[in-house]
Amino acid sequence: MHCDISTDSDSHRSPLFDFESTITFADIHTDDKVVIRTQNSEYRFSVIDPQNHKGMLSGGSVGDQPREAFLVDSLSKSDSGSLQDFRGLKKGARALFYLSSGHRIERVTTSKISGLTVIRAADRTSLIS
C-alpha cells in the first residue's frame, strides 16, 4: 500500500493520511475516522470495533445523523466485467455497508469512491472532531 503523509515545517506527523488507492481493514483502529469521498457525496465512518468492522456512518445518502453500520467490503468490476470484492475500501470501487434499522437490516452502497482519508484517533487532540 502506498500512502502520502502530509507534514508541516516542523516535521510533526499530520493526523490526515491520504491513501492513493486502498484502506484495508488492518489499516483502521478504534476511534479512527475514515472519510469516503464519491463524486457527489462525502461519508464519514467513525470506527467503534475494527475487528468486526463496526462504526458510526454519516453523510451521503445516510444523512447527517450518524447511524450504527458495518463496513462489509468494496465492490468493483474487473476489466472482464465480473464483480470483485475488496476487504476494505478501494478507490474506484463502491463501499458496501449494512445499517441496523430497528428489527431489520438496511444495505447502503456508495457510488464509486474518488478519495479516501483516515484521521487517526491517536493523532487527534479531540475525539469530538
Secondary structure as UniProt FT lines:
FT   STRAND          3..7
FT   TURN            9..10
FT   STRAND          13..19
FT   STRAND          22..24
FT   HELIX           25..27
FT   TURN            30..31
FT   STRAND          33..38
FT   STRAND          42..49
FT   HELIX           50..52
FT   STRAND          54..59
FT   HELIX           60..62
FT   STRAND          63..77
FT   TURN            79..80
FT   STRAND          83..86
FT   STRAND          88..90
FT   TURN            91..92
FT   STRAND          94..101
FT   TURN            102..103
FT   STRAND          104..109
FT   STRAND          113..119
FT   HELIX           121..123
FT   TURN            127..128
//
